[in-house]
Amino acid sequence: MPLIPEEPQIHESAQGPRVTPASSRTAPTPRPVPGPRPVAPPRPGRPGPVRPMPAQRTAREPVVAAPGPSVKAAAPSAAAPQLQLIPASAEGALDAAEEAVDLLLDSGRAPGEVLVITTGDLHPWAAHELSFGEAAYWAQHEAGDDVFYADASAVGRAASRPVVVVAVNGGSTEAVASGLPLALGRAGALLIVCGDPQQINSVLGAGV
């Protein structure tokens, strides 16, 4: 029987796109991981926290609050007030005291927190108000809503206030010697003395 040669087997390759091995694939570029977003700046005109600003005022305009710690003038155990000396002659002491009052009011002190004492001539305001009688004059002191001016001889009648300003504008040595310690006792937080530094230091017994 004749041998029939075997037909060669033809292996058909699968038609279609070839599959690329995974190892030869190009890995996709990793996308950057977003981090925390920066806070967007506030839009113009967008309302934000509003801090109250001190209102413009004159020396006689009432002030709602004063900056700094509140000091109860009537507390006998409170810390000793600070002392501030403004060198001035007897003729210029009253003007220096007025400037000190203006600075206090501009810095936020309420007018009712300030007491001004003169050792010599009365302040023009005090002289004018006393012309209407002592009852009306001291009624304004009791109201406590404005700067009050008094003579050193009347300090004992005046109530304590956070700030006392003394104008050593003359007067006898006894008036100055008795008025300054009383003024110190009436000052709750600050005593400002306008006058001759040597005289003031000798009376108060300490450098200021």
SENUVEX-207410 format. One record per residue: x, y, z of N, C-alpha, C, CB in turn. Coordinates in steps of 0.1 Angstrom, whole numbers, padded with zeros to 4 digits, always signed. Atoms other than C-alpha are relative to their C-alpha. Glycine has a CB too. Example, Ala and Ser with C-alpha at 12.3 -4.5 7.8 and 13.67 -1.06 7.14 Angstrom:
% SENUVEX-207410
+0009-0012+0000+0123-0045+0078+0009+0012+0000-0010+0000+0012-0009-0011+0000+0137-0011+0071-0008+0011+0008+0004+0005-0014
//
This chain:
% SENUVEX-207410
+0009-0012+0000+0000+0000+0000+0009+0012+0000-0010+0000+0012-0009-0011+0000+0016+0032-0010-0002+0010+0011-0002+0008-0013+0001-0009-0012+0023+0057+0017-0004+0014-0005+0014+0001+0007+0005-0013+0003+0005+0089+0015+0007+0010+0009-0016+0002+0001-0007-0009-0009+0027+0117+0026-0010+0009+0008+0009+0009-0008+0009-0008-0009+0012+0136+0055+0001+0015-0005+0004-0001+0015+0001-0014+0003+0000+0170+0047+0006+0008+0011-0015+0004-0004-0005-0008-0011+0019+0196+0065-0011+0008+0007+0010+0010-0005+0011-0008-0008-0002+0211+0093+0004+0015+0000-0001-0006+0014-0002-0014+0000-0006+0247+0089-0007+0007+0012-0006+0007-0014+0006-0006-0012-0011+0266+0121-0003+0015-0004+0010+0000+0012+0004-0014+0003-0031+0296+0114+0001+0009+0012-0015+0000-0005-0001-0010-0012-0023+0326+0135-0012+0008+0001+0012+0009-0003+0013-0007-0002-0051+0344+0150+0001+0014-0006-0003+0002+0015+0000-0013+0006-0060+0374+0130-0005+0010+0009-0010-0001-0013+0004-0011-0009-0065+0407+0146+0012+0007+0006-0009-0004+0011-0011-0007-0006-0044+0431+0165+0008-0008+0010-0005+0013+0007-0008+0008-0009-0015+0417+0183-0001+0006+0014+0015+0000-0004+0001-0004-0014-0015+0419+0221+0014+0003+0004-0007-0011+0009-0013-0004-0005+0014+0438+0234+0002-0005+0014+0002+0015-0001-0002+0005-0014+0029+0423+0265-0001+0012+0010+0014-0006+0002+0002-0011-0010+0021+0443+0296+0012+0007+0004-0007-0006+0012-0013-0006-0004+0057+0448+0304+0005+0010-0009+0011-0011+0002-0004-0010+0010+0062+0468+0272-0009+0012-0001+0002-0006-0013+0009-0011+0001+0033+0491+0277+0006+0012+0007-0014-0004+0007-0004-0013-0006+0039+0527+0285-0009+0004+0011+0001+0011-0011+0009-0003-0012+0026+0535+0320-0005+0014-0002+0008-0002+0013+0005-0013+0001+0003+0565+0320+0006+0009+0010-0016+0000+0002-0006-0009-0009+0017+0596+0335-0009+0003+0012+0003+0014-0007+0009-0002-0012+0004+0599+0371-0004+0015+0001+0007-0004+0013+0005-0014-0002-0017+0630+0377+0004+0005+0014-0015+0000-0002-0004-0006-0014-0006+0653+0405-0012-0001+0009+0005+0014-0002+0010+0001-0011-0025+0648+0437-0003+0014+0005+0004-0010+0011+0003-0014-0004-0043+0680+0445+0002+0001+0015-0014+0005-0003-0002-0003-0015-0032+0695+0479-0011+0009+0005+0013+0006+0003+0010-0009-0005-0052+0718+0501+0000+0013-0008+0003+0003+0015+0001-0012+0008-0065+0747+0482+0003+0013+0009-0014+0002-0006-0002-0013-0008-0053+0782+0493-0013+0007+0002+0010+0009-0007+0012-0008-0003-0078+0803+0510-0002+0011-0010+0000+0005+0015+0003-0011+0010-0094+0826+0485+0000+0013+0007-0013-0002-0008+0001-0013-0006-0089+0862+0493-0014+0006+0000+0010+0011-0007+0014-0005+0000-0120+0880+0503-0003+0009-0012-0003+0008+0013+0004-0009+0012-0139+0897+0475-0001+0015+0005-0013-0005-0006+0001-0014-0004-0138+0935+0474-0015+0002+0004+0004+0009-0011+0013-0004-0005-0167+0948+0494-0007-0011+0008-0009+0003-0011+0006+0011-0008-0173+0914+0511+0000+0004+0015+0007-0013-0003+0000-0004-0014-0184+0920+0547+0009-0010+0008-0014+0000+0006-0008+0008-0009-0159+0908+0573-0002+0005+0014+0015+0001-0005+0001-0005-0014-0154+0912+0610+0004+0015+0001+0009-0008+0009-0003-0015-0001-0156+0949+0617+0003+0003+0015-0013+0008-0004-0004-0004-0014-0138+0963+0647-0005+0014+0002+0015+0000+0001+0005-0013-0003-0154+0992+0664+0012+0010+0001-0008+0001+0013-0010-0011+0000-0134+1024+0658-0004+0011+0010+0003+0005-0014+0003-0011-0009-0132+1052+0684-0006+0012-0008+0012+0004+0008+0006-0011+0007-0155+1080+0674+0008+0013+0002-0015+0002+0004-0006-0013-0002-0142+1115+0668-0009+0008+0010+0001+0008-0013+0008-0007-0010-0152+1137+0697+0008+0012+0004-0003-0009+0012-0006-0012-0006-0145+1170+0714+0003-0003+0014-0008+0012-0002-0004+0001-0014-0132+1175+0749-0012-0001+0009+0009+0011+0005+0012+0000-0009-0168+1178+0762-0010-0010-0005-0006+0014+0000+0009+0010+0005-0184+1150+0742+0001-0013+0009+0003-0003-0014-0001+0012-0009-0193+1120+0764+0005-0012-0008-0014-0004+0005-0007+0012+0006-0173+1088+0757-0006-0012+0006+0015+0001+0001+0006+0012-0006-0188+1054+0761+0010-0008+0008-0006-0009-0011-0009+0008-0007-0157+1035+0771+0014+0006-0001+0000-0014-0006-0014-0004+0000-0121+1041+0779+0009-0011-0002+0004+0008+0013-0010+0011+0002-0091+1020+0768+0007-0003+0013+0009+0003-0011-0008+0004-0012-0070+1002+0793-0009-0006+0011+0007+0012+0006+0008+0006-0011-0081+0985+0825-0008+0009+0007+0009-0007+0010+0009-0008-0008-0110+0998+0844+0004+0000+0015-0015-0004-0002-0004-0001-0014-0101+1010+0879-0011+0006+0008+0013+0009+0001+0010-0005-0009-0126+1014+0906+0007+0010+0010-0007-0011+0008-0007-0010-0008-0117+1047+0922-0003-0001+0015-0005+0014-0004+0004+0001-0014-0135+1039+0955+0007-0012+0007-0015-0001+0001-0006+0012-0006-0115+1007+0961+0013+0005+0008+0004-0011-0010-0012-0004-0008-0091+1015+0990+0012-0009-0002-0004+0001+0014-0011+0009+0001-0070+0985+0983+0006-0001-0014-0004-0014+0004-0005+0000+0013-0063+0993+0947+0015+0004+0000-0008+0010-0009-0015-0003+0001-0027+0996+0935+0002+0015-0001+0006-0007-0013-0003-0015+0000-0010+1030+0938-0001+0005-0014+0013+0002+0006+0000-0005+0014-0016+1052+0908+0013+0004-0005-0009+0013+0000-0013-0004+0007+0011+1060+0883+0001+0015+0002+0000-0004-0014-0002-0014-0002+0027+1094+0887+0007+0005-0013+0009+0003+0012-0006-0006+0012+0036+1116+0857+0002+0015+0003-0009-0002-0012-0004-0013-0003+0054+1149+0860+0002+0008-0013+0012+0001+0009-0001-0009+0012+0051+1177+0833+0007+0013+0005-0013+0002-0007-0006-0012-0004+0077+1204+0840-0007+0012-0006+0015+0000-0003+0007-0012+0005+0061+1238+0838+0002+0011+0011-0015-0002-0003-0001-0011-0009+0064+1272+0854-0014+0002+0006+0005+0013-0007+0013-0002-0007+0037+1285+0877-0010+0007-0010+0002+0009+0012+0008-0007+0010+0025+1307+0848-0005-0009-0011+0007+0012-0006+0004+0010+0011+0024+1278+0823-0006-0013+0005+0012-0003-0008+0005+0013-0005+0011+1251+0846-0014-0003-0005+0001+0000+0015+0014+0003+0004-0025+1256+0837-0002-0003-0014-0009+0013+0003+0000+0004+0014-0019+1255+0800+0005-0014-0002+0009+0010-0008-0005+0014+0001+0002+1223+0805-0011-0010+0004+0013-0001+0008+0011+0009-0005-0027+1208+0824-0011-0001-0010-0006+0005+0013+0010+0001+0011-0051+1217+0796+0004-0009-0011-0004+0014-0005-0005+0009+0010-0029+1200+0771+0000-0014+0004+0015+0004-0004+0001+0014-0005-0027+1169+0793-0014-0005-0001+0006+0000+0014+0014+0004+0000-0065+1168+0795-0003-0003-0014-0009+0011+0006+0003+0002+0014-0067+1171+0757+0005-0014-0005+0005+0011-0009-0006+0012+0004-0043+1142+0753-0007-0012+0006+0015+0000+0004+0007+0010-0007-0062+1121+0778-0013-0003-0008-0003+0003+0014+0013+0002+0007-0095+1126+0759+0003-0006-0014-0007+0014-0001-0003+0005+0014-0079+1120+0725+0004-0015+0001+0011+0008-0006-0004+0014-0001-0065+1087+0738-0011-0009+0005+0012-0001+0011+0011+0009-0003-0099+1075+0748-0006+0002+0014+0003-0014-0002+0005-0002-0013-0104+1087+0784-0014+0007-0001+0010+0007+0009+0013-0006-0001-0140+1096+0792+0002+0013+0008-0010-0009+0007-0001-0013-0007-0144+1133+0803-0003-0002+0015-0009+0010-0006+0004+0002-0014-0161+1121+0835+0011-0007+0009-0012-0007+0001-0011+0007-0008-0129+1102+0845+0011+0009+0004+0005-0011-0008-0011-0009-0002-0108+1133+0848-0004+0011+0010+0005+0006-0014+0002-0011-0010-0105+1157+0877+0013+0009-0001-0001-0005+0015-0011-0010+0001-0083+1189+0874+0000+0008+0012-0002+0009-0013-0002-0007-0013-0070+1206+0905+0010+0011-0002+0004-0009+0012-0009-0012+0000-0054+1241+0907+0004+0004+0014-0006+0012-0008-0005-0005-0013-0032+1253+0935-0001+0015+0002+0014-0005+0003+0000-0015+0000-0033+1290+0926-0014+0005-0004+0010+0005-0009+0013-0005+0004-0060+1308+0907-0009-0011-0005+0002+0010-0012+0010+0010+0005-0092+1289+0898+0001-0001-0015-0014+0004+0005+0002+0001+0014-0096+1275+0864-0012+0008-0004-0002-0015-0004+0011-0008+0005-0118+1298+0843-0014-0007+0001+0002+0006-0013+0013+0008-0001-0145+1271+0841-0006+0000+0014+0001-0014-0006+0004+0001-0014-0146+1267+0878-0005+0013+0005+0011-0006+0009+0004-0013-0004-0148+1304+0884-0013+0004-0005+0011+0011-0004+0013-0003+0006-0177+1307+0860-0011-0007+0006+0001-0002-0015+0011+0009-0006-0197+1278+0874-0003+0004+0014+0004-0014-0001+0003-0004-0014-0192+1290+0910-0008+0013+0001+0014+0001+0007+0007-0012+0000-0207+1323+0900-0015-0003+0001+0003+0008-0012+0015+0004+0000-0241+1304+0898-0003-0007+0014-0003-0009-0011+0002+0007-0013-0236+1290+0933+0006-0013+0002-0015-0001+0003-0008+0013-0003-0218+1261+0950-0009-0012-0003+0005+0000+0014+0009+0011+0002-0249+1239+0948+0000-0005-0015-0014+0003+0004+0000+0004+0014-0251+1240+0910+0014-0005-0005-0004+0012-0009-0013+0004+0003-0213+1237+0908+0003-0014+0004+0010+0010+0007-0003+0013-0005-0210+1206+0929-0010-0010-0006-0001-0001+0015+0009+0009+0006-0241+1191+0912+0006-0006-0013-0013+0007-0003-0007+0005+0012-0220+1189+0880+0010-0010+0003+0006+0012-0008-0009+0010-0004-0194+1171+0899-0006-0014+0003+0008+0005+0013+0007+0012-0003-0219+1146+0912-0005-0007-0013-0012+0003+0009+0005+0006+0013-0232+1140+0876+0011-0008-0006-0005+0011-0010-0012+0008+0004-0197+1128+0867+0000-0002-0015+0000-0013+0007-0001+0003+0015-0202+1132+0829+0009+0010-0007-0014+0001-0005-0009-0009+0007-0176+1159+0822+0012+0002+0009-0007+0013-0002-0012-0003-0008-0141+1170+0833-0005+0010+0010+0011+0006-0010+0003-0009-0011-0144+1187+0867+0013+0007+0004-0007-0007+0011-0011-0008-0004-0122+1216+0878-0002+0005+0014+0002+0012-0010+0001-0004-0014-0116+1223+0915+0012+0007+0005-0004-0012+0009-0011-0006-0007-0094+1243+0938+0006-0010+0009-0004+0014+0007-0007+0010-0009-0068+1225+0959-0007+0000+0014+0014+0004+0001+0007-0001-0013-0087+1237+0990-0013-0008+0001-0003+0014+0004+0013+0007+0001-0118+1218+0978+0002-0015-0003-0009+0006-0009-0002+0014+0004-0101+1185+0970-0006-0010+0009+0015-0003-0001+0006+0009-0010-0113+1169+1002-0015-0003-0003+0002+0006+0014+0014+0002+0003-0149+1173+0989-0002-0007-0013-0007+0014+0000+0001+0007+0013-0142+1159+0955+0001-0015+0001+0011+0005-0010-0001+0015+0000-0147+1122+0948+0011-0004-0008-0014-0006-0005-0011+0005+0008-0120+1100+0934-0004-0002-0015+0004-0014+0006+0002+0003+0014-0116+1097+0897+0012-0007-0005-0002+0013-0008-0011+0007+0005-0094+1075+0876+0013+0008-0003-0003-0008-0013-0011-0009+0003-0072+1104+0865-0002+0013+0006+0001+0002-0016+0000-0013-0006-0063+1135+0884+0012+0008-0006+0001-0001+0016-0010-0009+0006-0044+1164+0868+0001+0012+0010-0003+0004-0014-0003-0011-0009-0028+1190+0891+0008+0011-0007+0007-0005+0013-0007-0011+0005-0018+1224+0879+0006+0008+0012-0008+0009-0009-0006-0008-0011+0007+1239+0904+0003+0014-0006+0014-0007+0005+0000-0013+0007-0001+1274+0891+0001+0011+0011-0012+0002-0009-0001-0010-0010+0009+1293+0922-0006-0005+0013-0006+0013-0004+0005+0004-0013-0006+1294+0957+0011-0001+0010-0008-0013-0001-0010+0000-0011+0010+1292+0990+0007-0014+0001-0007+0003+0013-0007+0013-0001+0035+1265+0999-0008-0010+0007+0013+0002+0008+0009+0009-0008+0010+1251+1024-0011-0006-0009-0007+0007+0012+0010+0005+0009-0016+1248+0996+0005-0011-0009-0006+0012-0008-0006+0010+0009+0007+1229+0974+0003-0013+0008+0013+0005-0007-0004+0012-0009+0020+1207+1003-0012-0008+0004+0007+0005+0012+0012+0008-0004-0015+1197+1013-0008-0005-0012-0009+0009+0009+0008+0004+0011-0031+1196+0979+0005-0012-0008-0001+0012-0010-0005+0011+0008-0007+1172+0962-0003-0013+0006+0015+0002-0002+0003+0014-0006-0010+1143+0987-0015-0003-0001+0004+0000+0015+0014+0002+0001-0048+1148+0986-0004-0004-0014-0008+0012+0004+0003+0003+0014-0048+1147+0948+0005-0014-0003+0008+0010-0009-0005+0014+0002-0027+1115+0949-0010-0010+0006+0014-0001+0007+0010+0009-0006-0053+1100+0972-0013-0001-0008-0003+0004+0013+0012+0000+0008-0081+1109+0947+0002-0007-0013-0005+0014-0002-0003+0006+0013-0063+1094+0917-0001-0015+0000+0014+0004-0005+0002+0014+0000-0075+1059+0909+0011-0007-0008-0013-0004-0005-0010+0007+0009-0050+1051+0881+0012+0008-0004-0007-0005-0013-0010-0008+0005-0030+1081+0871+0000+0014+0006+0000+0001-0015-0001-0014-0005-0018+1114+0887+0010+0007-0009+0004+0000+0015-0008-0008+0008-0004+1140+0864+0002+0014+0007-0006+0002-0015-0003-0012-0007+0013+1170+0880+0008+0009-0009+0008-0002+0014-0006-0010+0009+0022+1201+0860+0006+0011+0009-0010+0006-0011-0006-0010-0009+0047+1224+0878+0015-0002+0001-0006+0000+0014-0015+0000-0003+0082+1228+0892+0004-0014+0005+0004+0011+0009-0004+0014-0004+0098+1193+0894+0006-0001+0014+0010-0006-0010-0007+0000-0013+0119+1202+0925-0010+0001+0011+0011+0011+0001+0010-0003-0010+0089+1215+0944-0009-0013+0001-0008+0012-0003+0009+0012+0000+0067+1185+0934+0007-0012+0007-0004-0003-0014-0007+0012-0006+0093+1159+0943+0002+0002+0015+0014-0002-0007-0001-0002-0015+0099+1175+0977-0013-0002+0007+0006+0014+0002+0013+0002-0007+0062+1174+0985-0004-0014+0000-0011+0009-0007+0004+0014+0000+0055+1139+0973+0010-0009+0005-0003-0003-0015-0010+0008-0006+0087+1126+0986+0005-0012-0008-0005-0006+0013-0005+0011+0009+0096+1105+0955+0001+0007-0013-0010-0012+0000-0002-0004+0014+0108+1111+0920-0011-0005-0008+0014-0004-0005+0011+0004+0009+0081+1111+0894+0004+0004-0014-0013+0007+0004
//
